[in-house]
Amino acid sequence: MASNRAVAFVAASFLTTLCLGAITDAQSAATQPSAPSADLTSLSLEDLMNVQVTSVSLHAQKLSEAPAAITVIRPDDIRDSGLNSIPELLRLAPGMDVQQVNANRWAITSRGFNGLFADDLLVLMDGRSVYTLVFGGVRWNAIDYPLADLDRIEVIRGPGATVWGSNAVNGVVNITTKSADQTQGLLVDSQLSTEQAEQSVRYGGKIDDNTYYRVYSKVGYADSGKNTDNTPSHDEWSSYQGGFRIDRFASPKDTLTLQGDAHYQQLDDVTNVLVTADPRSDDENGENILGRWTHTDSDRASTTLQAYYDRNQAGDFPANTQEDSFDIDFQNRLPLGENQELTWGLGARDTELLYGEFFPNEFTPSHWSDYLYSGFVQDQITLLPNTLQWYLGTKLEYTRLTKFEVQPGTRLLWTPDDRNSVWAAVSRSLRQPSLFQDTTLDIGGFDSTHGDVSSEQLISYELGYKVQPSKTFTVDWTGFYNSYRDLISYTPLLTPNFIPYGVSYNNDLSAHTYGTEISANWQATDAWRLAASYSYLRVVTSRQGLLGPMVPQAQISYSEGSTPRNQFQLHSYLEITKNLGFNASAYYEDALPTINLPPQDSQKVPSFVRADANVVWRPGDHMTATTGVRNLLQNRHSESGNFNSLVQNSQAERRYFVECELSY
């Protein structure tokens, strides 16, 4: 079995990594003293608040001065968390709802409407959108990378459509990797845990004095989980990925980047079709290549030109699909006097989609094309020097399905001193229909019409306050109110004998959500830092339009109950010695009163508390060893209901793990 070979390979590599690391660091220790650990707790909170972010305004600015609810997950956070995947790492962001559906699938979003393909969250990987137009949303299992080579994950809670465009409705996740010159030499990272194994290998070198490269490979395997009745859930997962990156510093002002990845995955699921359970295995594969030119004239003037090609083939039940996208994007930032900066850009994207069989019916058309032409402009105006700034902008888009659309937004930032900042924002965002919702499905001689839908609309109001009352304590608070219109719903289609054979998609729901998010950091001692956050969310959904009364109650119940109302988390980072750290985290998730779509019964996912703990040992410059446990308090627990009637969920299990990272 391929999965058994993967486990054997990772196990052998882990032992090799451990031995090489011990030998290398023993030799290093014999010739030179160990360098102080460069970890998160060695940075002051002032340093953390001054971390540069780019996702809000498309240019670098201090985290404390970004007029949005944004969190930065940095390399030290990644290492100290003990988490082993990008979906899991998003648990570290306050207000993010991360639900493990089964061993190979996640449901992730912010501020409501979670689901297997949560369609209101835009996710980017080094500037490449990984939002799929097939069903709308993100295939989180396909987003992978050696975690040691991640530079940061910037998480915006709330709309970002003014600069990022459609589908950046409830948030933006911007994942960036380190440049090739920052990843020189060999790195081997092996992790073994109960029911899971992973192995990453990366090598970086120089082509010439101005050109750097790296290549990497990663293999992983996850065993089957357990259902609520303790039976196997048949959701094994094996993954293989590789890629490269080249960075050329052509001049002090010009940087050229070329990078690409390819992945192959085999995923097992138990799928529900009408009233039957069908175990099946699906293959997914994809390739992408991206090129980028960055020209920087000054800290206020820059130009970027980027293009990429992305292909993904998925055997997702019930339809086999192939999605090909070509995207080109141009951005320019320039000063307009001392108190004004203008950022603008143009973009174009072409998407081609091929549908396969639909158990075993057919889509019409089976070949689907979409195009997107876009432009944006954002003006940053300093009303009072170092005190009051106004952001005003809009995104303009034209697509085959939704035609011309406008997504404006405005933000105001007030910084009365270097310890306080207050911001407010009003913006309009849109979520385009998925391609699945714009096709016709022939089932048993009857046409299930999915078309004639328009974009979902959001008007969002946000208010935030960031304060550092002392050098050892910071607080970040956000309150929001969102008004949604034209949410896409479905109504059942019946034969003349009143037998259901399909659904019709329409814009017949509306909703409003409101809530608050608060996070705090406290440097208790020089070696001990605590971080905590709490979020509250309320979703109220109602029918609208002529066909609104026909929308099943289950849809409204799901919309309101698919995301927990209350979430709380607490993290402790303790450096016991210069080379030894102990980290612990606790997460509380409120119950999910999810009512499933027929034929599933109503199911309430109970609240749970998850605790993680790990010990990190750095004996020298070249080796890091970690051991710990995830989900310490329970053998297993459910995190999501069967909100998608096509895929059954399994339980998140307790896992003990060991990890060894060697670099030289």
N, C-alpha and C positions, 0 to 999 in steps of 0.2 A: 504493500500500500504506500502511496506517495506520502500520506500523513506520517506513517511510521518512519519512513526514510527521513522526513523533515525533523522529527523528534530526535532520531539518532544523530543526525548531522549537528543539530544545535547542542545536544548533550556533549558530543565529542569536542565541538568548538568551545563550549563553555569551560570544560576542563583544561583545554589547551590555553585559552585566554587566562585562566586563573594561574596556571603554572608560569606562563610567560610574564604575566604581570608581576608575580612575586619575584622572579629572577631579575627582571628589569629594574624594579624598584629597589631590590637589595643592592644591585650594582650602583644605582644612582645614589642611594643613601651612603654607600661607602666612599663615594668620591665628592659629594657635596651635601650641604645641609638642606633639609626639606624647606621648600618655600612656604610661606604662610598661605593658608587656604583662602582662595578668592571666592567666598560664598556670599549668599544673600545677607546673612547676619553681619558680615563685615562692612556692609554699606549702611550709612545712616539713613534715617527716614527722609532727610532733606535730599539725599542722593536719589532715593527712590522716587520722590515727587518730581525730581528734575529729569527723570527718564524721558527721552525724546519719543514722541508718537507721531505718526504720519497719516493715520486712517481718517481723521476728522476733516482736515483741511488740505490733504494731499501734499503737505510739506511738514518738515520737522517743527515741533513745538513741545514745550514742557507739558508733562502729564497734568500738572497742577493747573495749567492754563488752557487746557483743551475744553471747549464749551460743549461737552457731551458726557454721557455716562460711559466711560471707557476704562477698561482694565487691561494691563499688560502682563502677560505670563512670560517670564524671562527664563533664560537657561538655568539659573540657580533654582527657580521655582520648579522647573521640570525635574531637575535632579533630586531635589529634596522631597518632592511629593511622593516618590516611589510609584507613580502612575506610569503606565507603559504604552499609551496610545494617545493620539490627538483627541479623539472623542472623550476619553477619560480625563485628559488635562483640562477640558473646558469646565469640569466641575469646580475648578479653582476660581472661576469668574463669578462674582456675586450676581445673583439673579438669573443665572443660566440654568435651565431645566434640562438635565442630562438623564435620559432613561435608557438603560440597557434592555433592549427588546429580547434578544437571545444572544448566543455566543458570538454571532457575527453581524448583528444589526443594532443600531442605536436610533433613538428619536431625540432630537436636540433642537431647542429653540429658546427664545427669551420672550417674556411678556405675553405668553398665551398661545393657544392653538397648536399644541405639540402633536406629533404624529410621526409615523414611519418615514414619510416624506413631508416633513414640516416645510411648507412652501413660502414662509415669510422671512427666512434667514438667508442672506447672501454670504457665500463662503468663497474666499480667494486663496490661492496657493501661489505665492510669488507673482501676484498680479494676474494669474489665470483663474477665471471663474470656474468653479467646479459645481455650480448649480445646474442640474439637468433639466431640460425642457420636456423630457419624455413624460414623467408624471409630476414634475414640479418638486423641487427640493434637492436634497443632497444624499448621495450614497456614501455614508460615512465609512463603510468598510473599505472603500477604494481610496481613502485619503490616508496615506501612510508615508513615513520618512524616518530615517535614523534620527532619533530624538536629540542626540548629542549635537547634530548639525542644524538644529532649529535656532534661529536668532531671536525670534519673539513670536508671540501670538497676541495680536491686538483684538480685543473683543469690545465692540460697541453695542450697548443695549439701547434699542430705540432706532428710529429710522435714519438711514444714511443715503437716501435716494437722490438728494440734491447733487451729490458728486458721483455716487456709484450706480445710480439708475434703478430700474425696475427690479423688484424682488428683494431689495434692501429695505424691507418694511419694518420688521420687528428687531432687526439687528444686522450687524456685519461682523464676520470673523475673518481677519486678515492674517494669514500665516506666511511668514517670511523665513527663508533659510539664510545661513551665513554665506558670505561671499567666499570664493574659492581660496583667496589668500588667507582667510581665517581658518581654513581647515586643511592645513598642510600635514603631511606625514600619514602614518597608518593608525587607524582606530578600529578596534574590534570590541563589540558590545554584545554580550550574551546574557540572556535571562531565562531561567527555568522556574516554573511555578507548577503547583498542582493543576493539572489539566491544560497547561499552556507552555509554549516554548517559543523563543525568538532569537534570531541571530542577525547582527548587522556588521558589515565590513565596509570600511571606507578608506580610500587612499587619495591623498592630495599631493601634487607636485607642481613644478614650474616648467613652462615651455621656453620662456626667456625671462629677462629681468622684469618685464612688464605684463607677463601673461601667466596666469595660474589656472590650474584645473583640479577637479576631483572626480572620482568615480566611486560608486557605491553599489552594494547589493544588500537585500534584506529578505529573510525567509521567516515565516512564522506558522504556527499551528495551534489551534484551540480545539480541545476535545468537546464532546457533547455535554450540554448542561442537563438540568433536571426540570421536569414539570412540577406543578404544584402538588401532584400526587406522588412525587418522588420517582416517576418513571423517566427513562431517557428521552430527551427532547429532540434528538436527531438533528442537531444544528452544528455539526463539526465545521471547521473552517481552516483552510490552508491558503497561504498567501506567499507570492514570490514577486519581488520588485527590484528593479535596478535603474540606474540613471547616471547622469554626468552633469557637470557644470564647468564652464570656462568663463573667466573674467579677464578682460584685457584692459589695462589702464593706459589707453593710447596717449593721453596727455594729462596734465594736472586737472583739466576740465572735462575730459571725455572718458567714459567707461562703456565698454561693450560687453554684453553678457549673452551667452548661448547656453541653454540647458534643456534637458529632456529626460523623460522617465518612461518606463514601460512596466506594466504589472499584469499578473495573472492570478486569479483566485478561483478556488472551488468552494462553494457554499452549500451546505445542506440545510433544508428547511422542512418543516411540516406545514403544508398549506391547506387551507379550507376552501373547498369548492362546493357551494350549496351546503350540504350537510355531511360531507365526507372529509376525512383527513387523508391527505396525500403526501407522504414523504417523497422528496425529490432532491436532486442535486443539480445546482446551476453553476455554469462557468461564466466568469467575467474577465475581460481583458481590456486593456487600453494602452494607448501610447500618446505622448504629447511632446512637442518641441516648441521652445519659446526663444525669441531673440529680443534684446532690448539695448537701446542706445540712450545714455544719459549724459547730458551736457550741462555743466554747472558754471554759471558766470560769477555768482556770488551767493550769499546765504539768502538773498531775496529774489534771485533770478535763475531759472533752470528750464530745461527742455527735455522731454522724454518721448521717445518713439518706441512702441512695443508691438510685436506681432506674434501670434502663436497659432498652432494647429493642434487640435485635440480630437482623438477618436476613442469612443467607448462602445464595446459590445457587451451586452448583458443578457443573460438567460433568465432575468427576473420573471417569476411566474406572475401573471399568466402570459406575458408576451415577450418574445425574443426581439431585441431591438439593437440597432446600430445607429449611433449618433456621431456625426462628424461636424466639427465646428472650426471655422477660421475666423480669427478676430484680429483687428488692427486698431491701435489706439495711439492718439497723439495728445500730449499735455504740455502746456507752457505756462510759466509763472513769471510775472514781470512787475516791477515797482511802478506805481504812478504817483511820483512825488514821495515825500518822506512819510506820509501818513496813510498811504493806500497801496494795496497789493492786489493784483488781478490774476486769477488762475482760470484758465479756460482750456477746453479740449474738444476733440472730435473723435468719433469712433464708428466702426462698421463691423458687423458680424454676420456671417452666413452659416446657417445650420441645416444640415440634411439628415433626415431620419428615415430609416427603413424599419417597418414593422414586420415581424414574423407572425406565426399562427397565434391565435388566442383560444387555446383549449377547446376545440381545434378550429374555432371560427375565424373569420377574417375581418381585418380592418379595411375601411375605405376612406381615403386612399392608403395603400400600403407604403407609398413613398411620399414623404411630407417635407416641404421646404419652408424655411422661415428666414427672414432677414431683419436686421436691426441697424438703423442709422441713428446716431446720437450726437449730441453736443451739449456742453455744459459751460457755465460761467459762474464764478464765485468771486465776489468782491469783498476784501477785508479792509475795513475802514477804521482807522484810529481816531475816535472822537475826542478822547482826552489822552495825552501821552502817558503810557504805562498804567492807565487806569480803566479806560472804557473803549471796547472794540465792538464793531458791528460787522457781522457776516451776513451777506445777502447774495443769494444765487438761485439757479434753477437748472434742471436737467430737461432737455428736449429729446424726445425719442419718436421714431417712426418705424412701425413693424408691419408685416403683412397682415396680421390678424387684427391688431388694435388700432392701426393707423397712427395719427399724430397725438402725442400725449405730453403733458407738461407736469413737472414735479418740482415746484418751488419750495424754498425754505429760507428762514432767517434765524439768526442766533445773535444774542447779545451777551458779552462777557464783561463783568465788572470786577476789577482787582484793586480794591482800595489800598492794599499793602501786599507784602510778599508772603503773607501767611493766610490770606483769605481770598477766595474767588467765588463769585456768584454768576450763574449763567441761566439763560432762559432761551427756549427755542419753540418755534411753530413751523411745521413742515407738512407737506403733502407727499404721500408715497403711493405707489401702485404695485400690484402683483399681477403679472400677466397670466392668462390661462395657460395651463400645460398643453402640450400637443395632444395628449390623450383626451383632453376635454374638447378638442376641436376636430375629432374624427368621428366616423360612423362605424358601428360594429354590427355585422350581420350575424344574428344568433337565431338559428333554427328558421331561417326564412323571414325573420322580422328585423327591421333596422332599429338599432339603439342609437339614437342621434345624440352625439356629445357636443355638437357645435353650437353656434349662435350665442356665445358668451363674451362678455367684455371684462376688462381688468377690474380687480378689486381695488377699493379706494380707502385710504387712511388719511385722516387729519389728526396730527399728533401735537400735544401741548406738553412741554417738559420744563421743569425747574430744578436746578441743582446748586449745591453749596459744598465747597471743599475748603477745609480749614485745618491748619496745623497750629493748635494752641500752644504746643511746646515742641522742643527738638525731638522728643521721644513719643509723640502722639499725633496721629492724623485721623480725620474723619471725612468721609465722602458720602453725601446724601443726594438722592434724586427722587422727585415725585413726578408722576405722569398721568395724563388722561388721553385716551385714544378713542376716536370715533371712526368706526368702519362702516362702509356702505358697499352694496353690491357684492357681498361675499358669495362665492360660487357654492351652490347647493345642488342636490339632485332630487328628482321626483321619479317614482317608479313608473315603468311602462308595462301595460298589461295587454295580453292577447284578447280577442273577442270573448274568450272563455274566462277572462279575468285571471289568467296565469301570468305571473311576472316573468318577463324575458329580458329586461334591461332597465336602463335609467336614462333620463334626460337631464343634462346639466344646465342650470340657469343661475342668474344673479338674484337670488330671492331671500337672502339673509342679511341682516345688519347686526352690529354688536358695538358695545362700548366696553372698554377696560380701563381700570384705574389701579394704581398701586404705588408702592414706595420701595426703595432699595437703599440700604445704609451699610457702609463698611468702615472698619476702623483698624488701624495698625498701632501697636504699642511696643516700643523697644524697652522691655522691662529691665534688662541689664545689657551690658556690652555683648553678651553671648546668647541672649534669649530674646526672641521676638514672638509676639502673638498677633494674629490677624483673625478678625471675625467679621461676619456679615449676616444681614437678615433682609429678606424680601417678602413683600405681601402683594398678591395679585388677585383681582376680582374680575371675572368675565361675565357679561350679561349679553345674551344673544336673543334676537327676536326675528320674526318673519317680516318680509316686505314684498311688495310687488303683487301682481295679479295671481301668480302661482304660489306665492308664499304660504297660503293655508295648506297646500299639499305637501310641504316639506315635512318629512317624518320627524317626530319628536326626538328620536334617537340622535339626529344630527345636532339639534340644539343642546341636548344633554351632553353629547361628546364635546362640543365646542366649549361648554362651560366647565367640564370636568376633566379635560385631558391634561391639565397642568395644575400642580399643587398650588394652593393659596398661600401657604406659609413654607418658607425654606430658611434654614439657619445652618451656618457652618463656622467652625473654629479650628484654627491651625496653630500649632506650636512648633517653633524652630529653635532648637537648643544645640549649641556647640559645647560639648562636654570638654573636649580638648581641641588643640589646633587641628588634629587629624581625625577626630571622631565626633559625629553629630547624631542626635536623636530627634526624630521628627514624628509628630502625631497629628491626626486630623479627625474631626467628627462632623458628620453631616446629618441634618434632620430634614426629612421630606414629609410634608403633609399627605394625608390620604387622597387618592384619586377616585372620586365617585363616578367612574367611567361607565356609561351605558353603551354597550357594544351594538354594532349594526346587526340586523337579523342575518343568520339564524342564531347568533350567539346570545346567551343569557346575559342579563345585567350582571356586572361584576364590579365590586369595589376593591381597589388596590389599597391595602392598609398602609398607614404611615409606618415609617421605619427610621431607625438611627443606624448609620454606617460609621464605623471607626476604622481608620488605617494607622499603621505605625511602622516605622522602619529605622534602621541604624545604618549610617553611612560612614565608611572607613576609607580614609585617603592616606595610605602609608607613605606616599611620595608623589612626585610630579606626574607619574605615568600610569597610575592605577587608582581606580575607585571601585570599591566593593560595597554592595548594598544587600541587606537582608531585611525582610519584613513580612507583614500580613495585610491583606485588604479584606474588608468586611469582617473585622475581628469579632463582633458581638453576636453574629448569627451564622449558622451553617449556610443559609441561603435566604433570600427574600425576593419578592416581586417588585419591580420598579415601574412596569407599564402594564396596562390591560391589553386585551385583544382588540385594540382600537382599529386595527386593520384586519378585516375578516379574511384576508388572503394568507396571512402569516400568523402562526401561533407564537406566543412568547414563552420564554423559559425564565428561570430564576437566576439572579446574580448570586454567585457562590463565594464562600470564603476561600481565599487563595493565599498560600504561603509562597514566598518567592525568594530567590537569590539572584543577584546580578553582578557581573564583573565587567568593567570597562578598562581596556588597555589602550594607551595611545603613546606613540613615540615617532 
